[in-house]
Amino acid sequence: MTAILGISAFYHDSAAALLVDGEIVAAAQEERFTRNKHDESFPAHAIEYCLAEAGLRPEQLDYVGFYDKPLSKFERLLETYLSYAPRGYRSFRLAMATWLRKKLHLPREIREGLDHGYRGRCVFMRHHESHAASAFFPSPFERAAIVTLDGVGEWATTTIGHGAGNRLRLQEQIRYPHSLGLLYSAFTYYTGFRVNSGEYKLMGLAPYGEPRYREQILRHLIDLRNDGSYRLDMRYFNYCQGLTMTSPRFHDLFGGPPREPESELTQRDMDLAASIQSVTEEAMLGVVRRAHALTGERHLVLAGGVALNCVGNGRLLREGPFEQVWIQPAAGDAGGALGAATFIWHQLLGKPRVAQRPDSQRGSRLGPGFGTDAIQAALDEGKAVYEVCDSDEQLCQRVAEAIADEQVVGWFQGRLEFGPRALGSRSILGDARSERMQSVMNRKIKFRESFRPFAPIVLAECADEYFDLRGHDSPYMLLVADVAEQQRLELSPEAAAARGLEKRLAPRSRIPAVTHVDNSARIQTVDAGRDPLLHRLLSEFRQLTGCGVMINTSFNVRSEPIVCTPADALRCFYMTDMDLLVLGRFVLQKNQQTRTVDNRDRELHLSQFQLD
């Protein structure tokens, strides 16, 4: 037996992943255990879980891999600060404290985190090698082009490579400070959202605007070249030397200072979002076209934070040169832990690889699961009132009827998802046909901005009835496609003329709760092989209503991670206006509970939003 632990830590979304004889046994983000969103601390809890899932102790590990090379990253940090000195001293001083205390002593941190039980070798991968490995090795392709896009690793921000069998090789790169991820994050910051967590909000805001600033961005900020490369004009940015993303020159270009967080969104913010989304998609297309020309492959795999831009991914699939695209479900830094472990197994140890269909990621349900006894113990401790269904058939009928009655359902089943998306293990479900459901779920369940769209889950066998997926599946909710023409409604002249956030008021399709204002949707297809219970629920709902689509959003409230344990789910249920909670076959109705919404918990949570 060979056991390999992969770790990502100390930057964004720390995680651990475990391979045993080449099989992905477990993977989880630290935030799910600590309840600290995007927790970047050493993933002690995630490691403890992974080892427990395999029944191993630290001393039984054969290899431990880390997802980047800290000394190379430190070299980049020093070289950058020296280039801009004396500007940036404050940023340098703040960064040095963490580097000198922890990041330069990673072997020590790793051994301490493993209770000094592990005495083997610590292997440090290049950051984009970890991303590339996470994209290629679990993919269903025997050979493929590889593209990784993120903010920055050591020096690389974008790489193109090639994978075949059990080997991969990175062939070209774009280096810091020229970064598509950091360009997008600059606009995230400028429009008042938090960098490294608000990028998906910017993507969701884009359809409310028009790309009026697209030419300004292309003329002043980024030079997109014919060979797929790009360069930024660094005079407009401040991330190399400062504590902010943008410079006064950037602010002058777009007519004012950054939007204050939580302040009213203006048409300018929406137009900026639409503009940078359009430019980002063009840059992504340029990179993947170069990858196709360089490798000649028919298939593409993607990873890195920019690969979570599912609008861009949808466009790559429609307009790009590749026949099929596979995207790592944990495409950001968390997935680097899995990449590190798979890189050691295949690339360094030379172990053979057989591409598996649909992939070897196991639906990305790689986190903790809880059996009947554990769920019942948590419910009894929480003094919950519940009923128990005798069978999956009875459960799915009960829940399908509740959703058809416009009830909001917390759905807690099986093992926790690895990555940022809830895929049906820790989900909140609702009726996609309801015109009021998007507003209700944003205001009363998620406590989040009203413009945010919800994603649909759809039976894979009838997905093309509802969405223009062109025969492709989207099991990991990483592709955006248009709602099918036959599902759309004709808008009144007033609705068609609406601008900004007023666009959301008009229903645009027969599934209005999951149709964004540009008639698009971020889709998850559900098949019986990956998730038989969720497939059964959707089938029951379709039999009852004639509709094979539901809302699926992550089981959490704003500024908190997705729930991990039954106790987490119960707390979220009590704190929100959810109607029904389902854990395994246990069903809780809100109106039967002796404990109801804790307004003190809710007010405390809402008071923290100004920090988000």
Secondary structure, DSSP 8 states (H G I E B T S, - for coil): --EEEEEE-SSSS-EEEEEETTEEEEEEETHHHH--TT--S--HHHHHHHHHHHT--GGG-SEEEESS-HHHHHHHHHHHHHHHTTTTHHHHHHHHHHHHHTGGGHHHHHHHHTTT---S-EEE--HHHHHHHHHHTTSS-SEEEEEEE-S-SSSEEEEEEEEETTEEEEEEEEETT--HHHHHHHHHHHTT--TTTSHHHHHHHGGGS--TTHHHIIIIIEEE-TTS-EEE-GGGB-TTTSSSSB-HHHHHHTTSS---TTS---HHHHHHHHHHHHHHHHHHHHHHHHHHHHH--SEEEEESGGGG-HHHHHHHHHHSS-SEEEE-TT-SHHHHHHHHHHIIIIIIT-------SS-SSGGGB-S----HHHHHHHHHHTT---EE-SSHHHHHHHHHHHHHTT--EEEE-SS-BSSSS--SSEEEEEETT-SSHHHHIIIIII---TT---EEEEEGGGHHHHB--TT---TTS-EEEEB-GGGB----HHHHT--GGGGGGS--BSSGGG--TTSEEEEEEE-TTT-HHHHHHHHHHHHHHS--EEEEEESS-TTS----SHHHHHHHHHHS--SEEEETTEEEEGGG-SS---HHHHHHHHHTGGG-
